[in-house]
Amino acid sequence: MLRLALASTVTVLLAGCAMYPKASAMRPYDQAVLPAAVQVPAGHKVAMETVGAGSITYECRTKANMASEYEWFFVGPDARLMDRSGKQVGRYYGPPATWENMDGSKVTATQVAVSPAAAGSIPMQLVKANPAMGMGAMTGVTYIQRVATQGGVAPAMACGATNLGARQVVQYQADYIFYKAM
């Protein structure tokens, strides 16, 4: 009986996907489902999809212009960039924020916008790439989107005078989608 119910549920789900092929083919970077702030301007196409998995380091520091208040300060990322099959194709590190392909080409970028993600996850982000250094996969990259983020937010532990200068490393994952002009 359970097997029959499960088979019926799977059949209904598959039929639903067939009725809505566009919905089943949506990617986490489909512009129509992303907040406007992090959408890539028209005239650009996806050149490379990667999954970044690694860590972000935070340091307990005094707040700017508030000597008696403290905060976790973003120090920088260190992540492997993998293609959709799980093969490492590059690295993301900083500062400055740098996306480097295994072929030696790399780009830095300037943040254009962020948009909130799920609770406990760093925000989605759109950055405008600077001209690439070296020839390779990063040559011609114009924008990079960070979507499908998981984790990476500042530590929950207190930051204050007693742990000033302490560093905490948190794990995260995000899709980095690279665009080039059409």
Secondary structure, DSSP 8 states (H G I E B T S, - for coil): -HHHHHHHHHHHHHHHHHH-HHHHT--TT-GGGS-GGG---TTEEEEEEEEEEEEEEEEEEEETTEEEEEEEEEEEEEEEEE-TTS-EEEEEETTTTEEEETTS-EEEEEEEEEE--STTB--EEEEEE---BSSSTTTTEEEEEEEEEEEB---SS--SGGGTT-EEEEEEEEEEEEEEE-
